[in-house]
């Protein structure tokens, strides 16, 4: 069973790396010459990509293996990427590129000049950070931000960044899949993630994933690796730019980011699971646990009361079965996570549940998600 929470917590493996108008569009004219599409995008957008170097404090090694973070418990230097979003010097990157840094330095485009960057704000829940540099206007070349909701599988994409410290590197590929979920540095789930086969490696973190029109559609953030290596195997993930827009908007407006919180852990129901447990529904979410004192608990949602092991997974039986959210049928826990991640604290969510063969409707007022999944209380 896919265990997650809204609360909402993901146990997936991870390796690491604005509302309009947040960016000034670049010159849409094609560069001179007969270069191919990748060359044109690189020549037009490359000057807006940043090389980021973070001086890190000594800390415990992360279980999420963030891109660029030195191994071991000592401090060191983490390198990553980012990109300009306006002519005021704002740069978007990954939270894990600058997390725990005493000092952040940035080089822009092909320039070797180094600027000290201010960390304006971070959001570990989406792995997004906003920086600002005080640089001459003629050295600021912001990238155009696209619309990640319009991306389709098979679309050509280009990644520009600094893999393994090799600055100004460009790779290309396609959008391999959409609507993926990855684990954020704070243990919760990031929704609507873009999967790509464009080569992404440590140091690419925070760099732009760019569409064929030269607009940023995602922030390169994680890779899936195989065997004992930690390099690219053709499966990379980018946080959608629409998510980053909202994060930057909240950081600029409030100095922090708040996410909606449901307060459950649950598993997706499959026909085989429904048959084995004699459940009344073949699709939906079996509520395993309701976080004590959380929004779902306050609304009266019930978790399981009997522990069992099914196909090696520990589950709790007897909880409510969620079949609809706001009248819309749901098929999996991922559907619930996506809906909660798209909502805001204070929003009301109507859950249609089956409890012991009876259908009930429970209205939950979503709360504010804890800063980390580790802060979620258990019963």
Secondary structure, DSSP 8 states (H G I E B T S, - for coil): ---EESS-B-----EE---SSSS-----S--SS---HHHHHHHHHGGGEEEEEEEE------TT--TT--SSSS-EEEEEEEEE-STT-EEEE-HHHHTTEEEEEEEETT---EEEEEEEEEETTTTEEEEE----GGG-----B--GGG--TT-EEEEEE-GGG--SEEEEEEEEEEEEEEE-TTSBEEEEEEEE-S---TT-TT-EEEETTS-EEEEEEEE---TT--S--S-EEEEEHHHHHHHHHHHHHHSS---EE--EEEEE--HHHHHHHT-S-SSSEEEEEE-TTSHHHHHT-----EEEEETTEEEEES--EEEEETTEE--SHHHHHHHHHHS-TT-EEEEEEEETTEEEEEEEE-EE--SSGGG----
